[in-house]
């Protein structure tokens, strides 16, 4: 849900995925893209990825305000799962 014109990280990532799917579909159908279209798409995706990364950093900072070290042990758990194969 979007409040007061603000976008969510999920919305931004969905837009990136939609754009990539659109480009992939067009290329699969044999549609050629000129350099200007390609450049516009790349810059748009880079902007959206940067926007999503900024949102993720702000979310992480906010989580740390509520519970410092909330992710403590997460990396160890994921490493252990990967080594076990789970």
C-alpha positions as CSV (number, residue, x, y, z in Angstrom):
1,X,0.0,0.0,0.0
2,X,1.3,3.5,-0.8
3,X,0.5,6.4,1.5
4,X,0.6,10.1,0.6
5,X,2.5,9.5,-2.6
6,X,5.3,7.5,-1.0
7,X,6.5,4.4,-2.7
8,X,7.3,1.1,-1.0
9,X,10.5,-0.9,-1.7
10,X,8.3,-3.7,-3.0
11,X,6.7,-1.4,-5.6
12,X,10.1,-0.1,-6.8
13,X,11.5,-3.7,-7.1
14,X,8.3,-4.8,-8.9
15,X,8.8,-1.9,-11.4
16,X,12.4,-3.1,-12.0
17,X,11.2,-6.7,-12.6
18,X,8.3,-5.5,-14.9
19,X,10.8,-3.5,-17.0
20,X,13.2,-6.4,-17.3
21,X,10.4,-8.7,-18.3
22,X,9.2,-6.2,-20.9
23,X,12.6,-5.9,-22.4
24,X,13.2,-9.6,-22.4
25,X,9.8,-10.2,-24.1
26,X,10.5,-7.6,-26.8
27,X,13.9,-9.1,-27.5
28,X,12.4,-12.6,-27.6
29,X,9.9,-11.4,-30.2
30,X,12.8,-10.0,-32.3
31,X,12.1,-6.3,-31.7
32,X,15.3,-4.3,-32.0
33,X,16.0,-1.4,-29.6
34,X,18.0,1.6,-30.6
35,X,20.8,3.0,-28.4
36,X,18.5,5.7,-27.0
37,X,15.9,3.3,-25.8
38,X,18.5,1.0,-24.3
39,X,20.2,3.9,-22.5
40,X,16.9,5.2,-21.1
41,X,16.0,1.8,-19.8
42,X,19.4,1.3,-18.2
43,X,19.4,4.7,-16.5
44,X,15.8,4.1,-15.3
45,X,16.7,0.7,-13.8
46,X,19.8,2.1,-12.2
47,X,17.8,4.9,-10.6
48,X,15.2,2.5,-9.3
49,X,17.8,0.1,-7.9
50,X,19.5,3.0,-6.2
51,X,16.1,4.1,-4.8
52,X,15.4,0.6,-3.5
53,X,18.9,0.4,-1.9
54,X,18.3,3.7,-0.2
55,X,15.0,2.5,1.1
56,X,16.6,-0.7,2.4
57,X,19.3,1.2,4.3
58,X,16.6,3.4,5.9
59,X,14.6,0.4,6.9
60,X,17.7,-1.3,8.4
61,X,18.4,1.9,10.4
62,X,14.8,2.1,11.7
63,X,14.9,-1.6,12.7
64,X,18.2,-0.9,14.6
65,X,16.4,1.9,16.5
66,X,13.8,-0.5,17.8
67,X,16.2,-3.5,18.4
68,X,19.9,-3.0,18.1
69,X,21.7,-6.1,16.6
70,X,18.4,-7.5,15.4
71,X,20.3,-9.5,12.7
72,X,22.9,-10.9,15.2
73,X,23.4,-14.6,14.4
74,X,21.6,-14.4,11.0
75,X,24.8,-14.8,9.0
76,X,26.0,-17.7,11.1
77,X,22.6,-19.4,10.7
78,X,22.6,-19.0,6.9
79,X,26.2,-20.2,6.6
80,X,25.3,-23.3,8.7
81,X,22.2,-24.0,6.5
82,X,24.3,-23.6,3.3
83,X,27.0,-26.0,4.6
84,X,24.4,-28.6,5.6
85,X,22.6,-28.1,2.3
86,X,19.3,-26.8,3.7
